[in-house]
Amino acid sequence: MKFRVLWLIWIFCAFPVLTHAGNNSHDPQQDSLIVHDTTYALSTLNDSASVAYQKAHNTGSLADFPRLHPLIVHFPIVFIILAFVIQVISFFVFKRELSWVSLFLIVFGFIGAYVSTNILHGGDPDPAALSAIAKETFEKHELYAHYTEWISGIAAIVKIISVIFLKRKLWIEIISVILLGAAVYTIAVTGDMGARLVHIDGIGVQGNKIPLHDMD
């Protein structure tokens, strides 16, 4: 009887040890999971440190931007498109009032186009650092930006003549809306090419491949 009790006690005590020994064999997949978890923990720690560093050093001032072009370029986009839409509406309702609104919008749109194209330019990237497609995209972006500048300027002059001197005669108002439509097209192409440069080619992101701080 005592022998049986001792035998049961020995089995009870030895079973966990034997089980642990059986599970202590080398498992490459388990080792890989451990390494992955450790790497993820370290990368998370690094990301947290990076975020903390950025919060501590990003003052939010204009000096933080490598170029000021992105801060101004959206104004002419909005102004020119709105000028076109309101000009079209002015043919049907509130002709005099909306015509004046269209005039102010296209004038400000031209000013914004001029500033963003010449004064706060996005920077000329080094051609050697660009792929053939990126170089072609940049050249098209520049070309249509100048088209927008010139067409919106002419549209502003025509609109001023129409409102102030010719009292919104139908034929000159039609010329105005055609010019505004052309400006909308050119600025849409300009924006499309600019988006491709930034989001596909990575040009301008954190000053990548462009001169910094509006100094060509």
C-alpha positions in Angstrom: 0.0 0.0 0.0 2.8 2.3 0.9 4.6 1.5 -2.3 1.5 2.5 -4.4 1.2 5.8 -2.5 4.8 6.6 -3.1 4.5 5.6 -6.8 1.5 8.0 -7.2 3.4 10.8 -5.4 6.4 10.3 -7.7 4.2 10.4 -10.8 2.4 13.5 -9.6 5.7 15.3 -8.9 7.5 14.1 -12.0 4.7 14.8 -14.6 5.2 18.6 -14.7 8.9 18.2 -15.0 8.7 15.7 -17.8 6.1 17.8 -19.6 8.2 20.9 -19.3 11.2 19.0 -20.6 9.2 17.8 -23.6 8.1 21.3 -24.4 11.6 22.7 -24.0 12.6 21.5 -27.5 13.8 24.1 -30.0 10.9 25.6 -31.9 12.2 28.0 -34.7 8.7 29.4 -35.3 8.3 30.3 -31.7 11.7 31.9 -31.7 10.7 33.9 -34.8 7.5 35.1 -33.0 9.5 36.2 -30.0 11.9 38.2 -32.3 9.0 39.8 -34.1 7.3 40.8 -30.9 10.6 42.3 -29.6 11.1 44.2 -32.9 7.6 45.5 -32.8 8.0 46.7 -29.2 11.3 48.5 -30.1 9.7 50.1 -33.3 6.7 51.3 -31.2 9.1 52.7 -28.7 11.1 54.5 -31.5 7.8 55.8 -33.0 6.8 57.2 -29.6 10.1 58.8 -29.2 9.9 60.3 -32.6 6.4 61.7 -31.9 7.6 63.2 -28.6 10.6 64.7 -30.3 8.4 66.3 -33.0 6.0 67.7 -30.5 8.9 69.2 -28.5 10.6 70.8 -31.5 7.8 71.6 -34.0 7.0 75.2 -33.1 4.4 75.6 -35.9 6.1 78.7 -37.2 6.6 79.6 -40.8 10.3 78.7 -40.4 9.3 75.0 -40.0 8.2 74.9 -43.7 10.9 74.3 -46.2 8.9 76.4 -48.7 5.9 78.6 -48.3 4.4 77.7 -51.7 1.9 75.1 -50.3 0.5 77.8 -47.9 -0.5 80.2 -50.7 -1.1 78.1 -53.8 -4.6 76.9 -52.7 -5.9 80.5 -52.6 -5.8 81.1 -56.4 -7.2 77.6 -57.0 -10.3 78.5 -54.9 -10.6 82.1 -56.2 -10.4 81.2 -59.9 -12.8 78.3 -59.7 -15.3 80.4 -57.7 -14.9 83.3 -60.1 -15.9 81.1 -63.0 -18.9 79.5 -61.2 -20.2 82.9 -60.0 -19.7 84.4 -63.5 -21.8 81.7 -65.0 -24.5 82.2 -62.3 -24.5 85.9 -62.9 -26.0 85.4 -66.4 -29.2 84.3 -64.7 -29.6 85.9 -61.3 -28.3 88.9 -59.4 -26.4 90.0 -62.5 -24.9 93.2 -61.2 -24.0 92.0 -57.7 -22.6 88.6 -58.8 -20.6 90.3 -61.6 -18.8 92.4 -59.0 -18.2 89.3 -56.9 -16.7 87.6 -59.9 -14.5 90.6 -60.5 -13.0 90.6 -57.1 -12.5 86.9 -57.1 -10.6 86.8 -60.4 -8.4 89.8 -59.3 -7.5 88.0 -56.1 -7.1 84.8 -58.1 -4.6 86.4 -60.4 -2.7 87.9 -57.5 -2.5 84.5 -55.8 -1.4 82.9 -59.0 1.4 85.5 -59.5 2.6 85.2 -55.9 2.7 81.4 -55.9 4.3 81.2 -59.3 7.0 83.9 -58.9 7.4 85.1 -55.3 6.7 81.9 -53.2 7.7 79.5 -55.9 7.9 75.8 -55.0 11.5 75.6 -55.9 13.3 74.1 -58.9 14.5 70.6 -58.1 17.8 69.3 -59.4 17.1 67.7 -62.8 19.8 65.1 -62.1 17.8 63.9 -59.1 14.6 63.4 -61.1 13.4 60.5 -63.1 12.4 61.2 -66.7 8.7 61.1 -65.8 9.2 63.3 -62.8 11.1 65.8 -64.9 8.4 65.9 -67.5 5.7 66.3 -64.8 7.6 69.2 -63.2 8.0 71.0 -66.6 4.3 70.6 -67.3 3.5 71.9 -63.8 5.6 75.0 -64.4 4.2 75.6 -67.9 0.6 75.4 -66.9 1.2 77.5 -63.8 2.4 80.3 -66.1 -0.6 79.7 -68.4 -2.8 80.2 -65.3 -1.0 83.4 -64.4 -1.4 84.9 -67.8 -4.9 83.8 -68.5 -6.2 84.8 -65.1 -4.5 88.2 -65.5 -6.2 88.8 -68.9 -9.5 87.6 -67.5 -9.2 90.1 -64.6 -8.5 93.0 -67.1 -11.4 92.0 -69.3 -13.7 91.7 -66.3 -12.6 95.2 -65.0 -13.4 96.7 -68.4 -16.7 94.9 -68.6 -17.9 96.0 -65.1 -16.5 99.5 -64.9 -16.5 100.8 -68.5 -18.9 98.7 -70.6 -21.6 98.1 -68.0 -21.5 94.3 -68.4 -22.4 94.1 -72.1 -23.2 90.5 -73.0 -20.4 90.0 -75.6 -17.6 91.0 -73.1 -19.2 89.0 -70.3 -19.1 85.9 -72.6 -15.4 86.6 -73.3 -14.9 86.8 -69.5 -16.5 83.5 -68.8 -14.5 81.8 -71.6 -11.2 83.2 -70.2 -12.3 82.1 -66.7 -13.1 78.6 -67.9 -9.7 78.4 -69.5 -8.0 79.5 -66.3 -9.9 76.8 -64.4 -8.6 74.2 -66.8 -5.0 75.4 -66.6 -5.0 75.6 -62.8 -6.6 72.1 -62.6 -3.7 70.7 -64.7 -1.2 72.6 -62.6 -2.7 71.2 -59.4 -2.7 67.7 -60.8 0.9 67.9 -61.8 1.8 69.4 -58.4 0.0 66.6 -56.6 1.9 64.0 -58.6 5.2 65.6 -57.8 4.5 65.6 -54.1 2.6 62.4 -53.5 4.1 60.1 -56.2 7.6 61.4 -56.6 8.0 62.8 -53.1 9.4 66.1 -54.3 9.1 69.0 -51.8 8.1 66.8 -48.8 10.3 68.1 -45.9 12.3 69.9 -48.5 13.1 66.8 -50.5 15.0 67.6 -53.8 14.2 71.4 -53.7 16.1 74.5 -52.5 15.0 75.4 -48.9 13.2 78.5 -47.6 12.3 80.2 -50.9 15.8 80.8 -52.0 16.5 79.4 -55.5 
